[in-house]
Amino acid sequence: MTTLQEFNDYGKELEQLLTLKTSPIAVKLLEKEADIPKEAIRPKRDLGIHMAQCQAFAMSRRDGATVAMLKEDSWCFAPLIAYGLVDVPTKKEVQMFVNFPKLERGKYIGIVSAPLKSATFIPDVVHIYTDNSQLRTLLMPSHYIGREDRVNYHFFPPDCAYTVVPVLETGKYMIAIPDPGNYMRALAGDGEIIFAVRGDKLRGVVEGQRGLEERKAGHSSYHMMMRGDFDRPDFYKELFKDWGLQAEP
């Protein structure tokens, strides 16, 4: 079982391996008040404001804050429904807006997030905000071992539901585009994509990145170039020889 210190170390290591602009964040569902870290900010109680869940995640990844969101803190309907904090509306006029994954009603009282490198709790889920290049590097190990079935994706709102609920339930990685609310209210960047992984699967993600680095195929090994007769792996050359094509410059 992964220890808290290992999770913290993974947070630091992933930032370095992928040259991330913001911290990976640890996310945990709260079953009772005693689960809330002492250092956690409670938006309504401590700041006198309500927030959307994506804003709380943004505070964690950008500002290094631990933020606990309970029902009374929320200013967006989707996470309240997704995390089972309220009853699912039955009015026909809102049905199209509530068709997303949901956790069991009443099992949790809220959710907390913090930078993975400094979190004081074991995460249920880890979110990594990436650009296209960083995401490609994260996914490569699964491709190399023929396990693309580990990867799930969803490109429509609400990302706060899809990057938590199905990740917990299936154990598959989730790729999601920040939704309009995340863009407008939590300032998600134009080029950002969310990679979500269940906490107990994070070790494999980190080990995959280490393996790439050892083979000089990690994120830091890729450099843009635009030239002919570029350097290639040996197996490229062998294939070209087999095809009767020029293998060397």
C-alpha positions in Angstrom: 0.0 0.0 0.0 1.3 3.4 -0.9 2.2 5.6 2.0 1.4 9.3 2.4 5.1 10.1 2.1 5.3 8.2 -1.2 2.3 10.1 -2.5 4.0 13.4 -1.6 7.2 12.2 -3.3 5.2 11.2 -6.4 3.7 14.7 -6.6 7.2 16.3 -6.6 8.6 13.7 -9.0 5.7 14.1 -11.5 6.2 17.9 -11.5 9.8 17.4 -12.4 9.5 14.6 -14.9 6.7 16.3 -16.8 7.7 20.0 -16.2 4.2 20.7 -15.1 3.0 24.3 -14.7 0.7 23.5 -11.8 0.8 20.8 -9.0 -0.9 17.5 -9.4 -3.7 17.5 -6.8 -4.8 14.9 -4.3 -8.6 14.5 -4.1 -10.4 12.7 -1.3 -14.1 12.2 -0.6 -15.1 13.0 3.0 -17.4 10.7 4.9 -17.5 12.7 8.1 -16.3 16.0 9.6 -13.4 14.3 11.4 -12.0 13.5 7.9 -11.5 17.2 7.1 -7.8 18.2 7.4 -7.2 20.8 10.1 -5.4 23.1 7.6 -8.3 23.0 5.1 -10.0 26.1 4.0 -13.8 26.0 4.2 -14.9 28.7 1.7 -18.2 29.7 3.4 -16.8 29.5 6.9 -13.3 31.0 6.3 -13.7 33.2 3.3 -17.4 34.2 3.5 -18.0 33.0 -0.1 -19.3 30.1 -2.0 -17.3 28.4 -4.8 -17.5 26.0 -7.7 -15.6 22.7 -7.3 -13.4 23.6 -10.2 -12.4 26.8 -8.3 -11.4 24.7 -5.3 -9.3 22.4 -7.4 -7.7 25.5 -9.0 -6.8 26.9 -5.6 -5.1 23.6 -4.7 -3.1 23.2 -7.9 -2.1 26.9 -8.3 -2.0 28.3 -4.8 -1.0 25.3 -2.8 -4.2 25.4 -0.7 -6.0 22.6 1.0 -9.7 23.2 0.3 -12.7 21.3 1.8 -16.0 21.7 -0.1 -19.1 20.7 1.8 -22.7 21.2 0.6 -22.9 24.7 2.1 -19.7 25.8 0.3 -20.8 25.0 -3.2 -22.1 27.4 -5.8 -22.5 24.9 -8.6 -25.2 22.2 -9.0 -23.1 19.5 -10.7 -20.7 18.4 -7.9 -23.5 18.4 -5.4 -25.3 15.8 -7.4 -22.2 14.0 -8.7 -20.8 13.4 -5.2 -24.2 12.4 -3.7 -24.6 15.4 -1.5 -28.2 16.2 -2.6 -31.1 14.4 -4.1 -31.1 14.1 -7.9 -33.7 16.5 -9.4 -36.7 14.9 -11.0 -38.1 17.9 -12.9 -38.2 17.2 -16.6 -36.8 20.5 -17.6 -33.4 19.8 -15.8 -33.0 16.1 -16.8 -30.6 16.9 -19.6 -28.4 18.7 -17.2 -28.0 15.9 -14.6 -27.2 13.0 -16.9 -23.7 12.3 -15.5 -22.0 9.8 -13.2 -23.1 10.0 -9.5 -21.8 8.6 -6.3 -24.2 7.0 -3.7 -26.5 9.5 -2.1 -25.5 10.3 1.4 -22.3 8.3 1.6 -20.1 11.4 1.6 -20.5 14.9 3.1 -18.0 16.6 0.8 -14.6 16.5 -0.9 -11.2 17.9 -0.2 -8.3 18.7 -2.5 -4.6 19.7 -1.9 -1.3 19.7 -3.8 -0.2 16.1 -4.0 3.3 17.0 -2.9 2.1 18.4 0.4 -1.3 16.7 1.1 -1.8 15.4 4.6 -4.2 12.7 3.4 -4.2 9.6 1.2 -5.9 10.6 -2.1 -8.8 8.7 -3.6 -8.0 10.3 -7.0 -5.2 12.4 -8.4 -5.7 15.1 -11.0 -2.9 16.2 -13.3 -3.5 19.3 -15.5 -1.3 18.8 -18.6 -0.7 20.1 -22.1 -0.8 17.8 -25.1 2.8 16.9 -24.9 2.7 16.0 -21.2 -0.5 14.0 -21.7 1.1 12.0 -24.5 4.1 11.2 -22.2 1.7 10.0 -19.5 -0.2 7.7 -21.9 2.8 6.2 -23.7 3.6 3.4 -21.1 0.1 2.1 -21.4 0.5 2.0 -25.2 3.9 0.2 -25.1 2.5 -2.6 -23.0 -0.7 -2.9 -25.0 -3.0 -1.6 -22.3 -4.9 1.2 -23.9 -8.0 -0.3 -22.2 -6.8 1.4 -19.1 -7.7 4.8 -20.5 -11.2 6.3 -20.6 -12.1 9.8 -21.8 -15.0 12.2 -21.7 -15.0 15.6 -23.5 -18.2 17.2 -22.2 -19.4 18.8 -18.9 -19.2 18.4 -16.0 -15.5 17.5 -15.7 -15.8 17.6 -11.9 -18.0 14.5 -12.2 -16.2 12.6 -14.8 -12.7 13.0 -13.3 -13.9 11.6 -10.0 -16.8 9.2 -10.1 -15.9 6.8 -13.0 -12.2 6.9 -11.9 -13.2 5.7 -8.5 -15.6 3.1 -9.8 -13.5 1.6 -12.7 -9.9 2.3 -11.8 -9.3 3.5 -15.4 -7.5 6.7 -16.2 -9.7 9.5 -17.3 -8.9 12.2 -19.8 -11.2 15.2 -19.8 -11.2 18.6 -21.3 -11.9 21.4 -18.8 -15.5 22.3 -19.2 -16.9 25.9 -19.8 -17.3 26.5 -16.1 -13.7 25.5 -15.4 -12.5 27.7 -18.1 -14.6 30.8 -17.2 -14.6 30.5 -13.4 -11.4 28.5 -12.5 -9.2 30.0 -15.3 -8.3 26.7 -16.9 -5.8 27.4 -19.7 -6.7 27.0 -23.4 -4.2 24.2 -23.8 -4.9 22.3 -20.6 -6.3 18.8 -20.4 -7.1 16.8 -17.2 -5.5 13.4 -16.6 -7.2 11.7 -13.6 -6.0 8.5 -11.9 -7.3 6.6 -8.9 -4.9 6.8 -6.0 -4.0 3.1 -5.9 -3.0 3.3 -9.6 -0.6 6.2 -9.3 2.4 4.1 -8.5 2.1 2.5 -11.9 1.9 5.9 -13.6 5.0 7.1 -11.9 6.9 3.9 -12.6 5.9 4.2 -16.2 7.4 7.7 -16.4 10.6 6.5 -14.7 10.9 3.8 -17.3 10.6 6.3 -20.1 13.2 8.5 -18.6 15.6 5.5 -18.3 15.2 4.8 -22.0 15.7 8.4 -22.9 12.1 8.5 -24.1 10.6 10.7 -21.3 9.1 14.1 -21.6 12.5 15.9 -21.3 13.9 13.8 -24.2 11.6 15.2 -26.8 12.8 18.3 -28.6 11.2 20.0 -31.5 13.1 19.8 -34.8 12.4 20.3 -38.5 15.1 18.6 -40.5 15.5 15.7 -42.9 17.7 12.6 -42.3 17.0 12.9 -38.6 18.4 10.5 -36.0 16.3 7.3 -35.7 16.1 4.3 -33.5 17.9 1.2 -34.8 14.7 -0.7 -35.5 13.7 2.0 -38.0 16.9 1.4 -39.9 16.4 -2.4 -39.9 13.0 -2.0 -41.3 14.2 0.3 -44.1 16.9 -2.3 -44.9 14.3 -5.0 -45.1 12.2 -2.9 -47.5 15.2 -2.1 -49.7 15.2 1.5 -48.7 18.1 3.7 -47.8 18.7 3.1 -44.1 21.4 5.7 -43.3 22.0 9.3 -44.5 
